[in-house]
């Protein structure tokens, strides 16, 4: 009796879904590109820096962010005692160290 055909409605819904997916693909690709070109390398560099800071030990020659050159005399959890001259020792945060003498950014990638 009631001979209603739902196929046009179903086709329209399926077409709308396909259209929605095809419009989302560029956004998904952009997010993927950002991840592999920006986020992932930055995370890798941060891990290398953390590894460098954890490897500091007594006797290492270091350079701080302010350009101070000295020798590590003492190591605490988050701070370092750096000897910069005879009878002159300064206390710095570990995060202030930018380089261990002889190790550059190129060398840490090996």
Biopython code that builds the backbone (N, CA, C, O; Angstrom):
import numpy as np
from Bio.PDB.StructureBuilder import StructureBuilder

atoms = [
    (1, "UNK", "N", (0.807, -1.183, 0.000)),
    (1, "UNK", "CA", (0.000, 0.000, 0.000)),
    (1, "UNK", "C", (0.862, 1.264, 0.000)),
    (1, "UNK", "O", (0.856, 2.042, -0.954)),
    (2, "UNK", "N", (1.587, 1.441, 1.073)),
    (2, "UNK", "CA", (2.499, 2.581, 1.105)),
    (2, "UNK", "C", (3.802, 2.160, 0.458)),
    (2, "UNK", "O", (4.617, 1.463, 1.063)),
    (3, "UNK", "N", (3.980, 2.574, -0.728)),
    (3, "UNK", "CA", (5.173, 2.200, -1.479)),
    (3, "UNK", "C", (6.110, 3.419, -1.514)),
    (3, "UNK", "O", (6.185, 4.142, -2.507)),
    (4, "UNK", "N", (6.825, 3.620, -0.387)),
    (4, "UNK", "CA", (7.724, 4.773, -0.274)),
    (4, "UNK", "C", (9.136, 4.298, -0.571)),
    (4, "UNK", "O", (9.590, 3.278, -0.053)),
    (5, "UNK", "N", (9.811, 5.051, -1.405)),
    (5, "UNK", "CA", (11.170, 4.694, -1.790)),
    (5, "UNK", "C", (12.141, 5.611, -1.033)),
    (5, "UNK", "O", (12.138, 6.826, -1.231)),
    (6, "UNK", "N", (12.977, 5.012, -0.159)),
    (6, "UNK", "CA", (13.909, 5.790, 0.651)),
    (6, "UNK", "C", (15.286, 5.923, 0.004)),
    (6, "UNK", "O", (16.174, 6.557, 0.575)),
    (7, "UNK", "N", (15.471, 5.349, -1.149)),
    (7, "UNK", "CA", (16.803, 5.349, -1.754)),
    (7, "UNK", "C", (17.343, 6.754, -2.034)),
    (7, "UNK", "O", (18.538, 6.958, -1.822)),
    (8, "UNK", "N", (16.558, 7.743, -2.494)),
    (8, "UNK", "CA", (17.140, 9.074, -2.686)),
    (8, "UNK", "C", (17.623, 9.692, -1.371)),
    (8, "UNK", "O", (18.638, 10.389, -1.351)),
    (9, "UNK", "N", (16.911, 9.444, -0.286)),
    (9, "UNK", "CA", (17.309, 9.981, 1.015)),
    (9, "UNK", "C", (18.615, 9.333, 1.452)),
    (9, "UNK", "O", (19.520, 10.015, 1.931)),
    (10, "UNK", "N", (18.713, 8.016, 1.290)),
    (10, "UNK", "CA", (19.931, 7.315, 1.674)),
    (10, "UNK", "C", (21.102, 7.744, 0.810)),
    (10, "UNK", "O", (22.217, 7.891, 1.311)),
    (11, "UNK", "N", (20.872, 7.945, -0.466)),
    (11, "UNK", "CA", (21.947, 8.382, -1.347)),
    (11, "UNK", "C", (22.411, 9.787, -0.977)),
    (11, "UNK", "O", (23.604, 10.085, -1.025)),
    (12, "UNK", "N", (21.470, 10.643, -0.611)),
    (12, "UNK", "CA", (21.830, 11.990, -0.193)),
    (12, "UNK", "C", (22.648, 11.954, 1.085)),
    (12, "UNK", "O", (23.623, 12.696, 1.206)),
    (13, "UNK", "N", (22.284, 11.123, 2.030)),
    (13, "UNK", "CA", (23.023, 11.018, 3.290)),
    (13, "UNK", "C", (24.419, 10.478, 3.029)),
    (13, "UNK", "O", (25.389, 10.976, 3.601)),
    (14, "UNK", "N", (24.535, 9.481, 2.188)),
    (14, "UNK", "CA", (25.841, 8.928, 1.872)),
    (14, "UNK", "C", (26.693, 9.952, 1.147)),
    (14, "UNK", "O", (27.893, 10.043, 1.404)),
    (15, "UNK", "N", (26.111, 10.710, 0.262)),
    (15, "UNK", "CA", (26.833, 11.758, -0.451)),
    (15, "UNK", "C", (27.302, 12.846, 0.491)),
    (15, "UNK", "O", (28.406, 13.368, 0.333)),
    (16, "UNK", "N", (26.494, 13.192, 1.455)),
    (16, "UNK", "CA", (26.871, 14.203, 2.440)),
    (16, "UNK", "C", (28.028, 13.724, 3.299)),
    (16, "UNK", "O", (28.923, 14.499, 3.636)),
    (17, "UNK", "N", (28.009, 12.447, 3.652)),
    (17, "UNK", "CA", (29.093, 11.877, 4.456)),
    (17, "UNK", "C", (30.394, 11.873, 3.665)),
    (17, "UNK", "O", (31.447, 12.237, 4.189)),
    (18, "UNK", "N", (30.320, 11.463, 2.410)),
    (18, "UNK", "CA", (31.520, 11.446, 1.558)),
    (18, "UNK", "C", (32.057, 12.864, 1.360)),
    (18, "UNK", "O", (33.268, 13.079, 1.332)),
    (19, "UNK", "N", (31.158, 13.814, 1.226)),
    (19, "UNK", "CA", (31.562, 15.202, 1.050)),
    (19, "UNK", "C", (32.244, 15.729, 2.322)),
    (19, "UNK", "O", (33.225, 16.470, 2.254)),
    (20, "UNK", "N", (31.709, 15.334, 3.471)),
    (20, "UNK", "CA", (32.298, 15.761, 4.732)),
    (20, "UNK", "C", (33.704, 15.168, 4.894)),
    (20, "UNK", "O", (34.626, 15.871, 5.307)),
    (21, "UNK", "N", (33.871, 13.901, 4.576)),
    (21, "UNK", "CA", (35.176, 13.244, 4.675)),
    (21, "UNK", "C", (36.171, 13.899, 3.719)),
    (21, "UNK", "O", (37.313, 14.157, 4.097)),
    (22, "UNK", "N", (35.751, 14.165, 2.503)),
    (22, "UNK", "CA", (36.665, 14.767, 1.529)),
    (22, "UNK", "C", (37.049, 16.195, 1.924)),
    (22, "UNK", "O", (38.125, 16.661, 1.550)),
    (23, "UNK", "N", (36.208, 16.887, 2.659)),
    (23, "UNK", "CA", (36.571, 18.230, 3.113)),
    (23, "UNK", "C", (37.473, 18.179, 4.349)),
    (23, "UNK", "O", (38.169, 19.154, 4.635)),
    (24, "UNK", "N", (37.475, 17.069, 5.085)),
    (24, "UNK", "CA", (38.331, 16.932, 6.266)),
    (24, "UNK", "C", (39.739, 16.456, 5.915)),
    (24, "UNK", "O", (40.670, 16.685, 6.688)),
    (25, "UNK", "N", (39.915, 15.807, 4.786)),
    (25, "UNK", "CA", (41.215, 15.255, 4.396)),
    (25, "UNK", "C", (42.310, 16.330, 4.358)),
    (25, "UNK", "O", (43.396, 16.071, 4.878)),
    (26, "UNK", "N", (42.098, 17.513, 3.778)),
    (26, "UNK", "CA", (43.165, 18.525, 3.794)),
    (26, "UNK", "C", (43.582, 18.949, 5.211)),
    (26, "UNK", "O", (44.765, 19.171, 5.468)),
    (27, "UNK", "N", (42.623, 19.058, 6.116)),
    (27, "UNK", "CA", (42.957, 19.418, 7.494)),
    (27, "UNK", "C", (43.779, 18.331, 8.168)),
    (27, "UNK", "O", (44.719, 18.625, 8.906)),
    (28, "UNK", "N", (43.432, 17.092, 7.920)),
    (28, "UNK", "CA", (44.186, 15.965, 8.491)),
    (28, "UNK", "C", (45.604, 15.964, 7.932)),
    (28, "UNK", "O", (46.559, 15.714, 8.668)),
    (29, "UNK", "N", (45.749, 16.236, 6.653)),
    (29, "UNK", "CA", (47.082, 16.294, 6.052)),
    (29, "UNK", "C", (47.911, 17.444, 6.633)),
    (29, "UNK", "O", (49.104, 17.279, 6.884)),
    (30, "UNK", "N", (47.296, 18.586, 6.842)),
    (30, "UNK", "CA", (48.009, 19.735, 7.417)),
    (30, "UNK", "C", (48.485, 19.408, 8.832)),
    (30, "UNK", "O", (49.618, 19.726, 9.196)),
    (31, "UNK", "N", (47.631, 18.780, 9.623)),
    (31, "UNK", "CA", (48.025, 18.386, 10.984)),
    (31, "UNK", "C", (49.185, 17.404, 10.933)),
    (31, "UNK", "O", (50.118, 17.513, 11.728)),
    (32, "UNK", "N", (49.144, 16.452, 10.016)),
    (32, "UNK", "CA", (50.242, 15.493, 9.864)),
    (32, "UNK", "C", (51.542, 16.163, 9.465)),
    (32, "UNK", "O", (52.606, 15.816, 9.980)),
    (33, "UNK", "N", (51.467, 17.106, 8.565)),
    (33, "UNK", "CA", (52.663, 17.835, 8.130)),
    (33, "UNK", "C", (53.249, 18.637, 9.291)),
    (33, "UNK", "O", (54.463, 18.630, 9.493)),
    (34, "UNK", "N", (52.407, 19.322, 10.050)),
    (34, "UNK", "CA", (52.890, 20.070, 11.207)),
    (34, "UNK", "C", (53.569, 19.149, 12.206)),
    (34, "UNK", "O", (54.607, 19.497, 12.769)),
    (35, "UNK", "N", (52.989, 17.976, 12.429)),
    (35, "UNK", "CA", (53.571, 17.042, 13.387)),
    (35, "UNK", "C", (54.966, 16.619, 12.947)),
    (35, "UNK", "O", (55.907, 16.679, 13.738)),
    (36, "UNK", "N", (55.111, 16.196, 11.704)),
    (36, "UNK", "CA", (56.395, 15.667, 11.251)),
    (36, "UNK", "C", (57.436, 16.748, 10.966)),
    (36, "UNK", "O", (58.631, 16.462, 11.034)),
    (37, "UNK", "N", (57.031, 17.970, 10.651)),
    (37, "UNK", "CA", (57.997, 19.018, 10.347)),
    (37, "UNK", "C", (58.308, 19.937, 11.530)),
    (37, "UNK", "O", (59.374, 20.552, 11.564)),
    (38, "UNK", "N", (57.406, 20.040, 12.488)),
    (38, "UNK", "CA", (57.619, 20.986, 13.582)),
    (38, "UNK", "C", (57.649, 20.299, 14.946)),
    (38, "UNK", "O", (58.633, 20.426, 15.674)),
    (39, "UNK", "N", (56.616, 19.592, 15.292)),
    (39, "UNK", "CA", (56.479, 19.057, 16.649)),
    (39, "UNK", "C", (57.486, 17.943, 16.928)),
    (39, "UNK", "O", (58.174, 17.978, 17.948)),
    (40, "UNK", "N", (57.579, 16.973, 16.054)),
    (40, "UNK", "CA", (58.457, 15.820, 16.287)),
    (40, "UNK", "C", (59.934, 16.218, 16.372)),
    (40, "UNK", "O", (60.611, 15.775, 17.300)),
    (41, "UNK", "N", (60.471, 17.034, 15.448)),
    (41, "UNK", "CA", (61.874, 17.446, 15.591)),
    (41, "UNK", "C", (62.129, 18.259, 16.867)),
    (41, "UNK", "O", (63.195, 18.152, 17.474)),
    (42, "UNK", "N", (61.153, 19.062, 17.263)),
    (42, "UNK", "CA", (61.308, 19.858, 18.475)),
    (42, "UNK", "C", (61.360, 18.953, 19.705)),
    (42, "UNK", "O", (62.137, 19.208, 20.625)),
    (43, "UNK", "N", (60.546, 17.907, 19.733)),
    (43, "UNK", "CA", (60.574, 16.962, 20.843)),
    (43, "UNK", "C", (61.912, 16.225, 20.890)),
    (43, "UNK", "O", (62.458, 15.984, 21.966)),
    (44, "UNK", "N", (62.432, 15.872, 19.724)),
    (44, "UNK", "CA", (63.712, 15.179, 19.651)),
    (44, "UNK", "C", (64.837, 16.069, 20.161)),
    (44, "UNK", "O", (65.706, 15.608, 20.902)),
    (45, "UNK", "N", (64.829, 17.334, 19.772)),
    (45, "UNK", "CA", (65.847, 18.276, 20.211)),
    (45, "UNK", "C", (65.757, 18.485, 21.724)),
    (45, "UNK", "O", (66.787, 18.580, 22.392)),
    (46, "UNK", "N", (64.554, 18.555, 22.267)),
    (46, "UNK", "CA", (64.362, 18.727, 23.701)),
    (46, "UNK", "C", (64.913, 17.526, 24.468)),
    (46, "UNK", "O", (65.528, 17.697, 25.520)),
    (47, "UNK", "N", (64.700, 16.323, 23.956)),
    (47, "UNK", "CA", (65.236, 15.122, 24.599)),
    (47, "UNK", "C", (66.764, 15.139, 24.590)),
    (47, "UNK", "O", (67.389, 14.758, 25.579)),
    (48, "UNK", "N", (67.374, 15.580, 23.477)),
    (48, "UNK", "CA", (68.830, 15.667, 23.394)),
    (48, "UNK", "C", (69.364, 16.679, 24.389)),
    (48, "UNK", "O", (70.389, 16.436, 25.027)),
    (49, "UNK", "N", (68.688, 17.808, 24.532)),
    (49, "UNK", "CA", (69.117, 18.836, 25.485)),
    (49, "UNK", "C", (69.020, 18.313, 26.910)),
    (49, "UNK", "O", (69.919, 18.541, 27.719)),
    (50, "UNK", "N", (67.940, 17.616, 27.218)),
    (50, "UNK", "CA", (67.763, 17.050, 28.555)),
    (50, "UNK", "C", (68.871, 16.039, 28.852)),
    (50, "UNK", "O", (69.412, 15.997, 29.957)),
    (51, "UNK", "N", (69.194, 15.237, 27.858)),
    (51, "UNK", "CA", (70.263, 14.247, 28.005)),
    (51, "UNK", "C", (71.604, 14.956, 28.262)),
    (51, "UNK", "O", (72.391, 14.509, 29.097)),
    (52, "UNK", "N", (71.860, 16.050, 27.549)),
    (52, "UNK", "CA", (73.080, 16.834, 27.731)),
    (52, "UNK", "C", (73.153, 17.391, 29.150)),
    (52, "UNK", "O", (74.195, 17.299, 29.799)),
    (53, "UNK", "N", (72.049, 17.972, 29.638)),
    (53, "UNK", "CA", (72.037, 18.556, 30.976)),
    (53, "UNK", "C", (72.224, 17.506, 32.061)),
    (53, "UNK", "O", (72.861, 17.770, 33.081)),
    (54, "UNK", "N", (71.673, 16.315, 31.846)),
    (54, "UNK", "CA", (71.813, 15.246, 32.834)),
    (54, "UNK", "C", (73.220, 14.662, 32.849)),
    (54, "UNK", "O", (73.633, 14.072, 33.847)),
    (55, "UNK", "N", (73.959, 14.819, 31.756)),
    (55, "UNK", "CA", (75.288, 14.223, 31.669)),
    (55, "UNK", "C", (76.386, 15.110, 32.251)),
    (55, "UNK", "O", (77.551, 14.716, 32.268)),
    (56, "UNK", "N", (76.028, 16.306, 32.730)),
    (56, "UNK", "CA", (77.033, 17.212, 33.289)),
    (56, "UNK", "C", (77.579, 16.609, 34.581)),
    (56, "UNK", "O", (76.831, 16.161, 35.450)),
    (57, "UNK", "N", (78.905, 16.613, 34.677)),
    (57, "UNK", "CA", (79.548, 16.070, 35.876)),
    (57, "UNK", "C", (80.676, 16.997, 36.307)),
    (57, "UNK", "O", (81.053, 17.915, 35.579)),
    (58, "UNK", "N", (81.202, 16.750, 37.482)),
    (58, "UNK", "CA", (82.281, 17.562, 38.033)),
    (58, "UNK", "C", (83.493, 17.494, 37.108)),
    (58, "UNK", "O", (83.881, 16.419, 36.650)),
    (59, "UNK", "N", (84.082, 18.655, 36.843)),
    (59, "UNK", "CA", (85.260, 18.738, 35.989)),
    (59, "UNK", "C", (84.948, 19.109, 34.553)),
    (59, "UNK", "O", (85.864, 19.412, 33.788)),
    (60, "UNK", "N", (83.670, 19.093, 34.160)),
    (60, "UNK", "CA", (83.294, 19.480, 32.794)),
    (60, "UNK", "C", (83.441, 20.988, 32.616)),
    (60, "UNK", "O", (83.123, 21.770, 33.511)),
    (61, "UNK", "N", (83.927, 21.374, 31.448)),
    (61, "UNK", "CA", (83.982, 22.795, 31.098)),
    (61, "UNK", "C", (82.660, 23.134, 30.429)),
    (61, "UNK", "O", (82.258, 22.482, 29.466)),
    (62, "UNK", "N", (81.986, 24.158, 30.944)),
    (62, "UNK", "CA", (80.658, 24.504, 30.440)),
    (62, "UNK", "C", (80.589, 25.965, 30.028)),
    (62, "UNK", "O", (81.412, 26.788, 30.429)),
    (63, "UNK", "N", (79.582, 26.260, 29.216)),
    (63, "UNK", "CA", (79.267, 27.624, 28.810)),
    (63, "UNK", "C", (77.802, 27.858, 29.168)),
    (63, "UNK", "O", (76.939, 27.046, 28.836)),
    (64, "UNK", "N", (77.524, 28.970, 29.847)),
    (64, "UNK", "CA", (76.143, 29.263, 30.234)),
    (64, "UNK", "C", (75.457, 30.106, 29.165)),
    (64, "UNK", "O", (76.093, 30.561, 28.214)),
    (65, "UNK", "N", (74.170, 30.305, 29.332)),
    (65, "UNK", "CA", (73.386, 31.103, 28.385)),
    (65, "UNK", "C", (73.872, 32.554, 28.348)),
    (65, "UNK", "O", (73.717, 33.238, 27.336)),
    (66, "UNK", "N", (74.457, 33.018, 29.445)),
    (66, "UNK", "CA", (74.967, 34.379, 29.497)),
    (66, "UNK", "C", (76.368, 34.521, 28.929)),
    (66, "UNK", "O", (76.917, 35.622, 28.884)),
    (67, "UNK", "N", (76.957, 33.394, 28.490)),
    (67, "UNK", "CA", (78.279, 33.438, 27.895)),
    (67, "UNK", "C", (79.410, 33.184, 28.881)),
    (67, "UNK", "O", (80.579, 33.324, 28.521)),
    (68, "UNK", "N", (79.091, 32.817, 30.108)),
    (68, "UNK", "CA", (80.098, 32.560, 31.123)),
    (68, "UNK", "C", (80.751, 31.205, 30.885)),
    (68, "UNK", "O", (80.061, 30.199, 30.719)),
    (69, "UNK", "N", (82.073, 31.178, 30.868)),
    (69, "UNK", "CA", (82.823, 29.937, 30.710)),
    (69, "UNK", "C", (83.388, 29.556, 32.070)),
    (69, "UNK", "O", (83.908, 30.411, 32.788)),
    (70, "UNK", "N", (83.290, 28.277, 32.430)),
    (70, "UNK", "CA", (83.831, 27.838, 33.703)),
    (70, "UNK", "C", (83.907, 26.336, 33.784)),
    (70, "UNK", "O", (83.540, 25.622, 32.850)),
    (71, "UNK", "N", (84.395, 25.864, 34.927)),
    (71, "UNK", "CA", (84.539, 24.431, 35.179)),
    (71, "UNK", "C", (83.587, 24.048, 36.306)),
    (71, "UNK", "O", (83.507, 24.749, 37.315)),
    (72, "UNK", "N", (82.875, 22.953, 36.141)),
    (72, "UNK", "CA", (81.929, 22.498, 37.149)),
    (72, "UNK", "C", (82.708, 21.977, 38.360)),
    (72, "UNK", "O", (83.537, 21.074, 38.244)),
    (73, "UNK", "N", (82.422, 22.564, 39.519)),
    (73, "UNK", "CA", (83.074, 22.162, 40.772)),
    (73, "UNK", "C", (82.149, 21.307, 41.624)),
    (73, "UNK", "O", (82.611, 20.484, 42.414)),
    (74, "UNK", "N", (80.862, 21.496, 41.469)),
    (74, "UNK", "CA", (79.902, 20.739, 42.262)),
    (74, "UNK", "C", (78.603, 20.576, 41.502)),
    (74, "UNK", "O", (78.200, 21.447, 40.731)),
    (75, "UNK", "N", (77.954, 19.442, 41.733)),
    (75, "UNK", "CA", (76.698, 19.146, 41.047)),
    (75, "UNK", "C", (75.639, 18.825, 42.084)),
    (75, "UNK", "O", (75.825, 17.940, 42.919)),
    (76, "UNK", "N", (74.529, 19.544, 42.029)),
    (76, "UNK", "CA", (73.376, 19.253, 42.869)),
    (76, "UNK", "C", (72.231, 18.843, 41.945)),
    (76, "UNK", "O", (72.435, 18.699, 40.739)),
    (77, "UNK", "N", (71.051, 18.656, 42.486)),
    (77, "UNK", "CA", (69.916, 18.216, 41.676)),
    (77, "UNK", "C", (69.655, 19.134, 40.493)),
    (77, "UNK", "O", (69.739, 18.709, 39.341)),
    (78, "UNK", "N", (69.342, 20.386, 40.776)),
    (78, "UNK", "CA", (68.982, 21.330, 39.712)),
    (78, "UNK", "C", (69.981, 22.462, 39.544)),
    (78, "UNK", "O", (69.755, 23.367, 38.740)),
    (79, "UNK", "N", (71.076, 22.428, 40.282)),
    (79, "UNK", "CA", (72.035, 23.525, 40.185)),
    (79, "UNK", "C", (73.465, 23.011, 40.099)),
    (79, "UNK", "O", (73.765, 21.867, 40.441)),
    (80, "UNK", "N", (74.332, 23.895, 39.633)),
    (80, "UNK", "CA", (75.747, 23.579, 39.459)),
    (80, "UNK", "C", (76.578, 24.666, 40.117)),
    (80, "UNK", "O", (76.206, 25.839, 40.090)),
    (81, "UNK", "N", (77.697, 24.283, 40.705)),
    (81, "UNK", "CA", (78.660, 25.226, 41.237)),
    (81, "UNK", "C", (79.772, 25.314, 40.208)),
    (81, "UNK", "O", (80.480, 24.336, 39.967)),
    (82, "UNK", "N", (79.930, 26.488, 39.598)),
    (82, "UNK", "CA", (80.870, 26.660, 38.491)),
    (82, "UNK", "C", (82.007, 27.570, 38.931)),
    (82, "UNK", "O", (81.781, 28.679, 39.415)),
    (83, "UNK", "N", (83.232, 27.084, 38.756)),
    (83, "UNK", "CA", (84.427, 27.862, 39.084)),
    (83, "UNK", "C", (84.803, 28.672, 37.842)),
    (83, "UNK", "O", (85.057, 28.114, 36.775)),
    (84, "UNK", "N", (84.835, 30.007, 38.003)),
    (84, "UNK", "CA", (85.142, 30.870, 36.872)),
    (84, "UNK", "C", (86.537, 31.485, 36.983)),
    (84, "UNK", "O", (87.099, 31.922, 35.979)),
    (85, "UNK", "N", (87.103, 31.524, 38.190)),
    (85, "UNK", "CA", (88.455, 32.033, 38.431)),
    (85, "UNK", "C", (88.926, 31.474, 39.762)),
    (85, "UNK", "O", (88.169, 30.791, 40.453)),
    (86, "UNK", "N", (90.188, 31.761, 40.134)),
    (86, "UNK", "CA", (90.672, 31.306, 41.431)),
    (86, "UNK", "C", (89.823, 31.911, 42.532)),
    (86, "UNK", "O", (89.615, 33.124, 42.579)),
    (87, "UNK", "N", (89.334, 31.052, 43.416)),
    (87, "UNK", "CA", (88.502, 31.458, 44.561)),
    (87, "UNK", "C", (87.206, 32.148, 44.159)),
    (87, "UNK", "O", (86.622, 32.873, 44.964)),
    (88, "UNK", "N", (86.747, 31.939, 42.931)),
    (88, "UNK", "CA", (85.465, 32.516, 42.493)),
    (88, "UNK", "C", (84.596, 31.377, 41.958)),
    (88, "UNK", "O", (84.870, 30.805, 40.904)),
    (89, "UNK", "N", (83.543, 31.066, 42.712)),
    (89, "UNK", "CA", (82.608, 30.011, 42.313)),
    (89, "UNK", "C", (81.206, 30.602, 42.289)),
    (89, "UNK", "O", (80.808, 31.320, 43.206)),
    (90, "UNK", "N", (80.476, 30.298, 41.251)),
    (90, "UNK", "CA", (79.117, 30.810, 41.091)),
    (90, "UNK", "C", (78.151, 29.642, 40.973)),
    (90, "UNK", "O", (78.479, 28.595, 40.416)),
    (91, "UNK", "N", (76.955, 29.844, 41.509)),
    (91, "UNK", "CA", (75.935, 28.805, 41.461)),
    (91, "UNK", "C", (74.937, 29.133, 40.351)),
    (91, "UNK", "O", (74.373, 30.226, 40.311)),
    (92, "UNK", "N", (74.729, 28.169, 39.450)),
    (92, "UNK", "CA", (73.811, 28.337, 38.328)),
    (92, "UNK", "C", (72.825, 27.173, 38.275)),
    (92, "UNK", "O", (73.111, 26.072, 38.743)),
    (93, "UNK", "N", (71.676, 27.441, 37.704)),
    (93, "UNK", "CA", (70.721, 26.365, 37.410)),
    (93, "UNK", "C", (71.281, 25.522, 36.268)),
    (93, "UNK", "O", (71.988, 26.036, 35.402)),
    (94, "UNK", "N", (70.972, 24.255, 36.267)),
    (94, "UNK", "CA", (71.414, 23.381, 35.169)),
    (94, "UNK", "C", (70.910, 23.883, 33.829)),
    (94, "UNK", "O", (71.610, 23.796, 32.821)),
    (95, "UNK", "N", (69.699, 24.406, 33.823)),
    (95, "UNK", "CA", (69.096, 24.853, 32.565)),
    (95, "UNK", "C", (69.830, 26.046, 31.960)),
    (95, "UNK", "O", (69.615, 26.364, 30.790)),
    (96, "UNK", "N", (70.699, 26.720, 32.736)),
    (96, "UNK", "CA", (71.454, 27.858, 32.218)),
    (96, "UNK", "C", (72.605, 27.405, 31.328)),
    (96, "UNK", "O", (73.152, 28.209, 30.574)),
    (97, "UNK", "N", (72.977, 26.145, 31.403)),
    (97, "UNK", "CA", (74.091, 25.636, 30.602)),
    (97, "UNK", "C", (73.608, 25.402, 29.176)),
    (97, "UNK", "O", (72.615, 24.711, 28.944)),
    (98, "UNK", "N", (74.329, 25.991, 28.226)),
    (98, "UNK", "CA", (73.969, 25.811, 26.822)),
    (98, "UNK", "C", (74.892, 24.850, 26.104)),
    (98, "UNK", "O", (74.537, 24.295, 25.065)),
    (99, "UNK", "N", (76.085, 24.653, 26.663)),
    (99, "UNK", "CA", (77.054, 23.837, 25.957)),
    (99, "UNK", "C", (78.079, 23.287, 26.941)),
    (99, "UNK", "O", (78.454, 23.957, 27.904)),
    (100, "UNK", "N", (78.519, 22.085, 26.693)),
    (100, "UNK", "CA", (79.668, 21.535, 27.397)),
    (100, "UNK", "C", (80.835, 21.702, 26.442)),
    (100, "UNK", "O", (80.751, 21.293, 25.284)),
    (101, "UNK", "N", (81.924, 22.300, 26.914)),
    (101, "UNK", "CA", (83.061, 22.611, 26.044)),
    (101, "UNK", "C", (83.464, 21.386, 25.242)),
    (101, "UNK", "O", (83.625, 20.294, 25.788)),
    (102, "UNK", "N", (83.624, 21.580, 23.948)),
    (102, "UNK", "CA", (83.988, 20.475, 23.063)),
    (102, "UNK", "C", (82.788, 19.782, 22.457)),
    (102, "UNK", "O", (82.935, 19.016, 21.505)),
    (103, "UNK", "N", (81.599, 20.034, 22.987)),
    (103, "UNK", "CA", (80.384, 19.420, 22.439)),
    (103, "UNK", "C", (79.534, 20.542, 21.857)),
    (103, "UNK", "O", (79.168, 21.484, 22.560)),
    (104, "UNK", "N", (79.223, 20.436, 20.568)),
    (104, "UNK", "CA", (78.363, 21.419, 19.925)),
    (104, "UNK", "C", (77.068, 20.741, 19.538)),
    (104, "UNK", "O", (76.915, 19.536, 19.738)),
    (105, "UNK", "N", (76.133, 21.497, 18.985)),
    (105, "UNK", "CA", (74.858, 20.925, 18.561)),
    (105, "UNK", "C", (75.078, 19.859, 17.487)),
    (105, "UNK", "O", (74.342, 18.873, 17.441)),
    (106, "UNK", "N", (76.053, 20.037, 16.648)),
    (106, "UNK", "CA", (76.337, 19.067, 15.584)),
    (106, "UNK", "C", (76.850, 17.767, 16.197)),
    (106, "UNK", "O", (76.486, 16.680, 15.749)),
    (107, "UNK", "N", (77.702, 17.881, 17.232)),
    (107, "UNK", "CA", (78.276, 16.699, 17.854)),
    (107, "UNK", "C", (77.238, 15.876, 18.610)),
    (107, "UNK", "O", (77.375, 14.654, 18.672)),
    (108, "UNK", "N", (76.203, 16.491, 19.190)),
    (108, "UNK", "CA", (75.223, 15.773, 19.965)),
    (108, "UNK", "C", (74.325, 14.904, 19.101)),
    (108, "UNK", "O", (73.643, 14.025, 19.627)),
    (109, "UNK", "N", (74.304, 15.121, 17.792)),
    (109, "UNK", "CA", (73.453, 14.330, 16.902)),
    (109, "UNK", "C", (74.084, 12.989, 16.542)),
    (109, "UNK", "O", (73.420, 12.144, 15.940)),
    (110, "UNK", "N", (75.340, 12.775, 16.894)),
    (110, "UNK", "CA", (76.025, 11.514, 16.580)),
    (110, "UNK", "C", (75.542, 10.394, 17.472)),
    (110, "UNK", "O", (76.009, 9.262, 17.348)),
]
sb = StructureBuilder()
sb.init_structure("model")
sb.init_model(0)
sb.init_chain("A")
sb.init_seg("    ")
for serial, (resi, resn, name, xyz) in enumerate(atoms, 1):
    if name == "N":
        sb.init_residue(resn, " ", resi, " ")
    sb.init_atom(name, np.array(xyz, "f"), 0.0, 1.0, " ", f" {name:<3s}", serial, name[0])
structure = sb.get_structure()
